[in-house]
C-alpha cells in the first residue's frame, strides 16, 4: 500500500472515531484510544514516515474494535449488524492479502 493510501485510511478512521463519539447510544471506554492519542501521529502529519501512519492506523483499529466489541449488545445498529446474514456477500478480491503489506 502506498503512503498516500495509508494516510487516506488514517483520515477515514479518525472520522469513524469521531462518528462513534457522536452517537448517544455508544459508550466509548476511556482508554479505548489512549494508545493512539499518546502516539501523536495524526492524518495531517504528512511529513511522517509511512511506518508511523501504519502504526497509527493499527492503534485506531484497535480502539474502534474495542468500542464496537463493548457496545455490541447495547446499540440497536450494532445489534442489527450482528443479526444480519453476512454469508451472502462474496469475499473481496483482495481478501487474504494483508492490509498493511
C-alpha positions in Angstrom: 0.0 0.0 0.0 1.3 3.4 -0.9 1.8 6.1 1.8 -0.9 8.3 0.3 -3.4 5.5 0.5 -2.4 4.8 4.1 -2.8 8.4 5.1 -6.3 8.4 3.5 -7.3 5.3 5.5 -5.8 7.0 8.6 -8.1 10.1 8.0 -11.1 7.9 7.4 -10.5 6.0 10.7 -10.3 9.4 12.6 -13.7 10.3 11.0 -15.0 6.9 12.2 -13.7 7.5 15.7 -15.4 10.9 15.8 -18.6 9.5 14.4 -18.7 6.8 17.2 -18.1 9.5 19.8 -21.1 11.5 18.4 -23.5 8.5 18.8 -25.5 8.7 22.1 -26.2 5.0 22.3 -22.5 4.1 22.0 -20.3 4.2 25.1 -16.6 4.7 24.5 -14.3 3.3 27.1 -12.0 6.0 28.4 -8.9 4.1 27.4 -10.1 2.9 24.0 -8.0 5.4 22.1 -5.2 6.2 24.6 -2.5 4.4 22.6 -3.4 6.4 19.5 -3.6 9.7 21.4 -0.3 9.0 23.1 1.4 8.1 19.8 0.7 11.6 18.5 0.7 11.0 14.7 -2.4 12.3 13.0 -3.5 12.0 9.4 -2.4 15.6 8.7 1.2 14.7 9.6 2.2 14.0 6.0 5.9 14.5 6.6 5.9 11.5 8.9 7.1 8.2 7.5 4.8 5.6 6.2 5.6 3.3 9.1 4.4 6.0 11.5 1.0 6.2 9.8 0.8 2.4 9.7 1.3 2.2 13.4 -1.3 5.0 14.0 -3.8 3.1 11.8 -3.2 0.0 13.9 -3.9 1.9 17.1 -7.1 3.4 15.7 -8.3 0.0 14.5 -7.7 -1.4 18.0 -9.7 1.4 19.5 -12.6 1.0 17.1 -12.6 -2.7 17.7 -12.7 -2.2 21.4 -15.6 0.2 21.1 -17.6 -2.0 18.8 -17.0 -5.1 20.8 -18.0 -3.5 24.1 -21.2 -2.0 22.6 -22.3 -5.0 20.5 -25.4 -5.7 22.6 -26.1 -2.1 23.6 -26.6 -0.4 20.3 -29.6 -1.3 18.0 -27.5 -0.5 15.0 -24.7 -2.8 16.1 -27.2 -5.5 17.2 -28.8 -5.5 13.7 -25.4 -5.9 12.2 -24.8 -9.0 14.4 -28.1 -10.5 13.3 -27.7 -9.9 9.6 -26.5 -12.6 7.3 -23.0 -11.7 6.1 -22.5 -15.0 4.2 -24.4 -13.8 1.1 -21.7 -11.3 0.2 -18.8 -12.5 -1.9 -15.4 -12.0 -0.4 -13.4 -9.1 -1.7 -10.9 -9.9 -4.4 -8.2 -8.6 -2.1 -9.3 -10.7 0.8 -6.5 -12.7 2.1 -3.9 -10.1 1.3 -2.7 -8.1 4.3 -3.9 -4.5 4.5 -0.6 -3.3 5.7 1.7 -5.1 3.2 
